Amino acid sequence: MVSSILERIAKGESGAVQECIERYGPLVYSLARRFAKDAHAVEDAVQETFLQLWQVAPRFDATRCNEATFVAMIARRRLIDLRRRADKHGGVEEIDETRAPASPDHTEQSAVCDDAQRAKTALGELRPEQKRVLELSIYEGLSHSEIASRTGLPLGTVKTHARRGLERLRDLLGFGSAARASEVTS
């Protein structure tokens, strides 16, 4: 059986880091573009996210969740932390290269995998076109326009599938009614 990239990184296999960057770089970059305010911040966020991935690679368990999902969830959590830190400090955050990012403990990693498995199961319950649009967005980091180009669907249809798919996921994961209630009361 072929080991995942993260498992190979954890074993110290040469070439695995470069392969990880090549495979997941576009995904992490796409996510970082959504969170960061400028090109420099995007580059910094991508670097910090990959540093975090190297640290948590030994905790990745391929039997519990998909590698791309794991990478996306770690990236998203790291990017949210970086954005909060940047907002707290007036939008400018210098990276302290001597300080390693905090590494989540095993319990948190287990929770990430559990959440990823629940999300993957829920994604499987969507209509095929909703699932395809969301997979292209989540796993490949494509924008709605890029999804429309790749699938040949009209942009409005892609947006509708994404919105309805996300609404269905919220319901399946138990976030639907609470999210709508907070929107109504806001």
TAVENWO-V398443 format. One record per residue. N is the residue number from 0. RES is the residue in one small letter. SS is DSSP state (h for helix, s for strand, l for the rest). PSI is psi in whole degrees, 0 to 359 (999 if undefined). BURIAL is + if it has 24 or more other ideal C-beta (glycine too) atoms within 12 Angstrom, else -. Layout:
# TAVENWO-V398443
n: <N N>
res: <RES RES>
ss: <SS SS>
psi: <PSI PSI>
burial: <BURIAL BURIAL>
This chain:
# TAVENWO-V398443
n: <0 1 2 3 4 5 6 7 8 9 10 11 12 13 14 15 16 17 18 19 20 21 22 23 24 25 26 27 28 29 30 31 32 33 34 35 36 37 38 39 40 41 42 43 44 45 46 47 48 49 50 51 52 53 54 55 56 57 58 59 60 61 62 63 64 65 66 67 68 69 70 71 72 73 74 75 76 77 78 79 80 81 82 83 84 85 86 87 88 89 90 91 92 93 94 95 96 97 98 99 100 101 102 103 104 105 106 107 108 109 110 111 112 113 114 115 116 117 118 119 120 121 122 123 124 125 126 127 128 129 130 131 132 133 134 135 136 137 138 139 140 141 142 143 144 145 146 147 148 149 150 151 152 153 154 155 156 157 158 159 160 161 162 163 164 165 166 167 168 169 170 171 172 173 174 175 176 177 178 179 180 181 182 183 184 185>
res: <m v s s i l e r i a k g e s g a v q e c i e r y g p l v y s l a r r f a k d a h a v e d a v q e t f l q l w q v a p r f d a t r c n e a t f v a m i a r r r l i d l r r r a d k h g g v e e i d e t r a p a s p d h t e q s a v c d d a q r a k t a l g e l r p e q k r v l e l s i y e g l s h s e i a s r t g l p l g t v k t h a r r g l e r l r d l l g f g s a a r a s e v t s>
ss: <l l l l h h h h h h l l l l l h h h h h h h h h h h h h h h h h h h h l l l h h h h h h h h h h h h h h h h h h h h h l l l l l l l h h h h h h h h h h h h h h h h h h h h h h l l l l l l l l l l l l l l l l l h h h h h h h h h h h h h h h h h h l l l l h h h h h h h h h h h h h l l l h h h h h h h h l l l h h h h h h h h h h h h h h h h h h l l l h h h h h h h h h h l>
psi: <136 131 152 164 316 323 321 324 316 328 354 22 128 142 340 324 313 319 321 316 317 318 315 355 311 322 310 319 316 317 318 324 328 334 330 157 336 173 320 317 325 312 315 317 320 315 314 324 316 324 318 318 319 322 324 356 319 342 354 134 104 340 345 332 162 140 315 321 317 313 315 319 319 316 314 315 318 318 322 316 315 320 316 318 317 317 321 327 28 23 354 123 116 140 125 103 344 346 122 146 148 135 124 146 175 323 317 320 320 319 321 314 319 314 318 318 319 317 319 318 315 320 324 344 357 163 146 318 326 316 314 314 315 323 318 324 313 307 328 353 25 147 170 318 318 323 317 316 316 320 342 7 150 148 316 323 319 314 321 314 319 312 311 323 316 320 316 318 317 316 314 326 0 18 351 302 323 319 317 322 319 328 321 322 348 999>
burial: <- - - + + + + + + - - - - - - + + - - + + - + + + + + + + + + + - + + + - - - - + + - + + + + + + + + + + + + + + - + + + + - - + + + + + + + + + + + + + + + - - + + - + + - - - - - - - - - - - - - - + - - + - - - - + - - + + - + + + - + + - + + - - + - - - + + + + + + + + + + + + + - + - - + + - - + - - - - - - + - - + + - - + + + + + - - - + - - - - - - - - - - - - ->
